[in-house]
Every structure is written in C-alpha cells, then in structure tokens.
Amino acid sequence: MSDNISISEILKKIEQKLNAYGIEDAWLEASLLVESCSGFDRLEQLRRPQRQLTDQQITELQAAVRERCRHKPLAQILGEICFYGRPFYVNADVLTPRADTEILVEAVIQEVRERYTEAKAGIRVLDTCTGSGCIGLSIRLECGEEDFIRKLDLVDTSAAALEVARRNSERYALTGSHLSFYCCDLWPDADTLYDVITCNPPYISRRDMAGLMPEVACYEPQRALYGGEDGLDYYLRLAEEAADHLSSGGILAVEHAYDQREAIKKIFAASPLNLLREADDYGGNARVLIFEMTG
C-alpha cells in the first residue's frame, strides 16, 4: 500500500489482501479498518472516495492490516465490538462477544419483564463467567430504571477480564453500590440469593478445541473456552450448586454449544431446577436454556 492514494484505492487493496489470507467479509472489514485508523466512517468513505489519508493514518492502517492477516480478531484490533446494539471494549483477556449470545440476553430480559415488573424492592442479578461483562451490563441497561436491578454482581476467575468488564461499566456510567465485581470461581457470596443468574461458561470439548479457527485458537483466552473432555464440566457444577444461590422462583440462564442441549437437560433433570425455556440462535441452532428454581 503506497502513500497518496484515495480511500477507494486503499479499500480495494485491503480487500484483495484480506481475501488472499482467507478473511471472510473482506470488504466490510477493510471499511472498518479504514474507519478505525482515519475516523472516516463508511458513509464518508462512500461520499468522498477520492479523499486521501495522511501518512500517519496509512502507517497505522498498514499495521492493522498486517495484524488481521495474521488472523488476529478484528474486534481486538479495533478494541471494541457491537453487542446488543452497543459497543463494548474487548481485548485478548476476554472472549469476543458473539451475536448468538444476544439470544441469552433477549430471553432473560423477556423473563425478567414477565416475572418481576411488580417487584418494588428490585431484583438481584448475578452474571458469572462474565468476561467483558456484556451479558450482565446489557441486561442492566435494557431494564431501564436504576433501582429495578438493585444488585448486579459480575464474576470471573480472571482479574484481567474483570478489568475489561469494569471499563465497560464505566463506559455506560454503571457505577455505584448496586454493581460489584468479584474475582472468584462462579459464586461471590454464599449468603446471597439471586433472582436471576446468567452464565456463558467455557463449553468447548477437547475434540472441538483442536478444530477452532485461528482467530479463536490463537488469540482468545483458552480458559474461557475449554469446558472439559465433553465440554460439560461447568453445567455439572451449575446443576449441583446453583440452587444454593437462587431465590425461590429464581431463574438460571445458560448458553451452550449447538449439540449439548439434550445432555445438559439430562444433567439438570436430577437438580432442584426445572426446565423453563429453550431458545435457538440466529442460525436456528440450540443455544440457550433457562431453568427455574422450585420450592
């Protein structure tokens, strides 16, 4: 890529290079990289295709393209990704939020609105294995009134991941005593009962870990991916332990792999939690299960 060329020429060169390295949606990614390095959004790129970038912008863009050709995730290069209609900060310490995880957020919000609209005292929510915090924070943002969720706890075993979640909370001014961060294993407080628990746990099996795309295998945190030999380790724990942390009638919502639904339902069949709802992702694959605490 040489200096003193137009945006349209730059886009074409980047698209060709990304295609050569097997990057899907190369034109879109080229446009996003140009926007990130120059500040010219896609509309500006279309309106003024002959506009030229500065030498500094071109240098930054060249570095970003090299990173993408090494299959570094685009979100990590850009430093953020859109999730449930909002940008969230991401880096190599957290999984990049996927669109399919929005199904979990959507299903939980629907249940919360149906169950707790009249809960004058507010509800308590735990998002465990929180990573970037996108699930718990999106639920809090979508639920509107500040006092409706009177307690939101975000939990992860990684202190670095929690820093990303904290940064995302500050981005949306979600601070104060109602929001807490815990670096621990699943459960922050043995004495707290939650009305809603969400969890997108590590669920990749040993076999599937070997077949992950380079963007995931080489750049995303392995401990946030690997769920044991069959990918079900965390669901076994959730089935055994979640009841001790749920209020009566409370719900547990989990994301899972497309081929794990029946196995997880069998695991929970012996627990005090009853299956409440199933939800599929945008591709029609099994993706979310919601259980209800009985008694």
C-alpha positions as CSV (number, residue, x, y, z in Angstrom):
1,M,0.0,0.0,0.0
2,S,1.6,3.3,-1.0
3,D,1.1,6.9,0.1
4,N,-1.1,9.4,-1.7
5,I,-3.8,7.1,-2.9
6,S,-7.5,7.5,-2.5
7,I,-9.8,5.8,0.0
8,S,-11.4,3.8,-2.8
9,E,-8.0,2.5,-3.9
10,I,-7.0,1.8,-0.3
11,L,-10.2,-0.2,0.3
12,K,-9.7,-2.2,-2.9
13,K,-6.1,-3.1,-1.9
14,I,-7.0,-4.1,1.6
15,E,-9.9,-6.2,0.4
16,Q,-7.7,-8.1,-2.0
17,K,-5.1,-8.7,0.7
18,L,-7.6,-9.9,3.2
19,N,-9.2,-12.2,0.6
20,A,-5.8,-13.7,-0.1
21,Y,-5.5,-14.6,3.6
22,G,-8.9,-16.2,3.7
23,I,-10.7,-13.5,5.7
24,E,-14.4,-13.6,5.2
25,D,-16.4,-10.3,4.6
26,A,-13.1,-8.8,3.4
27,W,-14.8,-5.6,2.0
28,L,-16.6,-4.9,5.2
29,E,-13.5,-5.5,7.3
30,A,-11.5,-3.3,5.1
31,S,-14.0,-0.5,5.6
32,L,-14.0,-0.9,9.3
33,L,-10.2,-0.8,9.5
34,V,-10.1,2.4,7.4
35,E,-12.7,3.9,9.7
36,S,-10.8,2.9,12.8
37,C,-7.5,4.4,11.6
38,S,-8.8,7.5,9.9
39,G,-12.1,8.4,11.6
40,F,-13.9,8.3,8.2
41,D,-17.0,6.1,8.6
42,R,-18.5,4.0,5.8
43,L,-20.9,6.8,4.8
44,E,-17.9,9.2,4.5
45,Q,-16.0,6.6,2.5
46,L,-18.8,6.4,0.0
47,R,-19.4,10.1,-0.2
48,R,-15.8,11.1,-0.7
49,P,-14.0,8.0,-2.2
50,Q,-11.2,10.2,-3.6
51,R,-10.2,11.6,-0.2
52,Q,-6.7,10.8,0.9
53,L,-5.4,9.6,4.2
54,T,-2.4,11.2,6.0
55,D,0.9,9.3,6.1
56,Q,0.3,8.6,9.8
57,Q,-3.1,7.1,9.1
58,I,-1.7,5.0,6.3
59,T,1.0,3.7,8.6
60,E,-1.5,2.8,11.3
61,L,-3.7,1.1,8.7
62,Q,-0.9,-0.9,7.3
63,A,-0.1,-2.2,10.8
64,A,-3.7,-3.1,11.4
65,V,-4.0,-5.0,8.1
66,R,-0.9,-7.0,8.9
67,E,-2.4,-8.0,12.3
68,R,-5.6,-9.0,10.6
69,C,-3.8,-11.1,8.0
70,R,-2.2,-13.0,11.0
71,H,-5.9,-13.7,11.9
72,K,-5.9,-11.5,15.0
73,P,-9.6,-11.0,15.6
74,L,-10.9,-7.8,14.1
75,A,-12.6,-6.8,17.4
76,Q,-9.2,-7.0,19.2
77,I,-7.6,-4.8,16.5
78,L,-10.5,-2.2,16.7
79,G,-10.6,-2.6,20.5
80,E,-14.4,-3.0,20.6
81,I,-17.4,-4.8,19.2
82,C,-21.1,-4.1,19.0
83,F,-23.2,-6.3,21.2
84,Y,-27.0,-5.9,21.7
85,G,-26.8,-2.6,19.9
86,R,-24.0,-1.1,22.0
87,P,-20.2,-1.0,21.6
88,F,-18.2,-3.0,24.3
89,Y,-14.5,-2.8,24.9
90,V,-12.6,-6.1,24.2
91,N,-9.1,-7.3,24.3
92,A,-7.1,-10.6,24.4
93,D,-8.2,-11.1,28.1
94,V,-11.8,-11.8,27.2
95,L,-13.8,-13.7,24.6
96,T,-15.1,-11.6,21.8
97,P,-18.9,-11.4,22.3
98,R,-20.8,-13.2,19.6
99,A,-24.2,-12.3,18.1
100,D,-25.6,-15.7,19.2
101,T,-25.1,-14.7,22.9
102,E,-27.6,-11.9,22.3
103,I,-30.2,-14.6,22.4
104,L,-29.4,-15.2,26.0
105,V,-29.7,-11.6,26.9
106,E,-33.0,-11.3,24.9
107,A,-34.5,-14.4,26.6
108,V,-33.5,-13.2,30.1
109,I,-34.9,-9.7,29.6
110,Q,-38.2,-11.2,28.5
111,E,-38.4,-13.4,31.6
112,V,-37.4,-10.6,33.9
113,R,-40.1,-8.3,32.5
114,E,-42.7,-11.0,32.8
115,R,-41.8,-12.1,36.3
116,Y,-40.5,-9.0,38.1
117,T,-42.2,-5.9,36.7
118,E,-44.1,-5.5,40.1
119,A,-41.0,-6.3,42.2
120,K,-41.0,-3.0,44.1
121,A,-37.9,-4.0,46.1
122,G,-35.9,-4.6,43.0
123,I,-34.1,-7.8,41.9
124,R,-30.7,-9.3,42.4
125,V,-28.7,-10.4,39.3
126,L,-25.5,-12.4,39.0
127,D,-23.6,-12.8,35.7
128,T,-20.9,-15.4,36.4
129,C,-18.2,-16.2,33.9
130,T,-18.8,-12.6,32.9
131,G,-15.7,-11.9,30.7
132,S,-16.3,-8.5,29.1
133,G,-19.5,-8.0,31.2
134,C,-21.6,-7.7,28.0
135,I,-24.4,-10.0,29.3
136,G,-24.9,-8.6,32.7
137,L,-24.4,-5.0,31.7
138,S,-26.7,-5.3,28.7
139,I,-29.5,-6.7,30.9
140,R,-29.0,-3.9,33.3
141,L,-29.0,-1.3,30.5
142,E,-32.1,-2.7,28.9
143,C,-34.1,-3.0,32.1
144,G,-34.2,0.8,32.4
145,E,-35.0,2.1,35.9
146,E,-31.9,2.3,38.1
147,D,-33.5,0.7,41.1
148,F,-35.2,-2.2,39.3
149,I,-31.9,-4.2,39.4
150,R,-30.8,-3.3,42.9
151,K,-27.8,-5.6,42.9
152,L,-25.7,-6.7,39.9
153,D,-22.7,-8.9,40.6
154,L,-20.2,-9.7,37.8
155,V,-17.9,-12.7,38.5
156,D,-14.9,-14.1,36.7
157,T,-11.8,-16.1,37.7
158,S,-9.7,-13.7,35.6
159,A,-8.7,-10.4,37.2
160,A,-7.8,-9.1,33.7
161,A,-11.2,-9.9,32.3
162,L,-12.9,-8.1,35.2
163,E,-10.9,-5.0,34.4
164,V,-12.4,-5.1,30.9
165,A,-15.9,-5.6,32.5
166,R,-15.2,-2.7,34.8
167,R,-14.2,-0.5,31.9
168,N,-17.4,-1.3,30.1
169,S,-19.5,-0.5,33.1
170,E,-17.8,2.9,33.3
171,R,-18.4,3.5,29.7
172,Y,-22.1,3.4,30.4
173,A,-21.9,5.1,33.8
174,L,-23.0,2.0,35.6
175,T,-21.2,2.5,38.8
176,G,-22.1,2.7,42.5
177,S,-23.0,0.3,45.3
178,H,-25.5,-1.7,43.2
179,L,-22.7,-3.0,41.0
180,S,-19.9,-5.3,42.3
181,F,-17.0,-7.2,40.7
182,Y,-15.7,-10.5,42.1
183,C,-12.6,-12.3,41.0
184,C,-13.6,-15.8,42.1
185,D,-15.0,-19.2,41.0
186,L,-18.7,-18.9,40.0
187,W,-20.1,-17.7,43.3
188,P,-19.2,-14.5,45.0
189,D,-21.1,-14.8,48.2
190,A,-22.6,-17.9,49.9
191,D,-25.2,-15.9,51.7
192,T,-26.7,-14.0,48.7
193,L,-29.7,-15.4,46.9
194,Y,-30.2,-14.1,43.3
195,D,-33.4,-13.8,41.4
196,V,-31.5,-14.1,38.1
197,I,-28.2,-15.9,37.3
198,T,-26.7,-15.8,33.8
199,C,-23.8,-17.9,32.7
200,N,-22.0,-18.3,29.4
201,P,-19.4,-20.8,30.7
202,P,-16.5,-22.5,28.9
203,Y,-18.1,-25.3,26.9
204,I,-15.8,-26.3,24.1
205,S,-14.9,-30.1,24.3
206,R,-11.4,-31.4,23.9
207,R,-12.2,-32.7,20.4
208,D,-13.6,-29.3,19.3
209,M,-10.7,-27.3,20.8
210,A,-8.5,-28.9,18.1
211,G,-10.7,-27.6,15.3
212,L,-11.1,-24.0,16.4
213,M,-10.5,-21.2,13.8
214,P,-7.2,-19.4,14.2
215,E,-8.9,-16.2,15.5
216,V,-10.1,-18.2,18.5
217,A,-7.4,-20.8,19.0
218,C,-4.5,-18.3,18.9
219,Y,-5.9,-15.1,20.3
220,E,-8.8,-15.8,22.8
221,P,-8.3,-17.0,26.4
222,Q,-8.3,-20.7,26.5
223,R,-9.6,-21.0,30.0
224,A,-12.7,-19.2,28.8
225,L,-13.2,-21.8,26.1
226,Y,-12.3,-25.2,27.4
227,G,-15.1,-26.9,29.2
228,G,-13.6,-30.3,29.9
229,E,-13.4,-33.6,27.9
230,D,-17.0,-33.3,26.7
231,G,-17.5,-29.6,27.4
232,L,-20.0,-30.2,30.2
233,D,-17.9,-29.6,33.3
234,Y,-19.5,-26.3,34.2
235,Y,-23.0,-27.5,33.6
236,L,-22.4,-30.3,36.1
237,R,-21.3,-27.7,38.6
238,L,-24.2,-25.4,37.9
239,A,-26.8,-28.2,38.3
240,E,-25.3,-29.2,41.6
241,E,-24.6,-25.7,43.0
242,A,-26.9,-23.1,41.5
243,A,-29.9,-24.0,43.7
244,D,-27.9,-22.7,46.8
245,H,-27.7,-19.3,45.2
246,L,-31.2,-18.8,43.7
247,S,-34.2,-17.4,45.4
248,S,-37.5,-19.3,45.2
249,G,-38.8,-18.9,41.7
250,G,-35.5,-17.5,40.5
251,I,-34.0,-18.4,37.1
252,L,-30.7,-19.6,35.8
253,A,-30.0,-18.9,32.1
254,V,-27.1,-20.6,30.3
255,E,-25.6,-20.6,26.9
256,H,-24.4,-23.9,25.4
257,A,-23.0,-25.4,22.2
258,Y,-25.4,-26.4,19.5
259,D,-25.0,-30.1,20.2
260,Q,-25.1,-30.0,24.0
261,R,-28.8,-29.3,24.8
262,E,-30.1,-32.8,25.5
263,A,-27.0,-33.7,27.6
264,I,-27.5,-30.5,29.7
265,K,-31.2,-31.2,30.2
266,K,-30.3,-34.7,31.5
267,I,-27.8,-33.2,33.8
268,F,-30.3,-30.8,35.3
269,A,-33.1,-33.4,35.5
270,A,-31.7,-34.5,38.8
271,S,-31.4,-31.0,40.2
272,P,-34.0,-28.8,42.1
273,L,-34.2,-26.7,38.9
274,N,-36.9,-27.3,36.3
275,L,-36.5,-26.5,32.7
276,L,-38.4,-23.4,31.9
277,R,-37.5,-22.4,28.3
278,E,-35.3,-23.2,25.3
279,A,-34.1,-20.7,22.8
280,D,-32.3,-21.1,19.4
281,D,-29.7,-18.8,17.9
282,Y,-30.0,-16.7,14.7
283,G,-28.9,-19.8,12.7
284,G,-31.6,-22.0,14.2
285,N,-29.2,-23.9,16.4
286,A,-29.9,-24.8,20.0
287,R,-28.2,-22.1,22.1
288,V,-29.9,-21.2,25.4
289,L,-31.6,-23.0,28.3
290,I,-33.4,-21.3,31.2
291,F,-34.2,-23.2,34.4
292,E,-36.4,-22.2,37.3
293,M,-35.8,-22.8,41.0
294,T,-38.7,-24.6,42.5
295,G,-39.9,-24.7,46.1
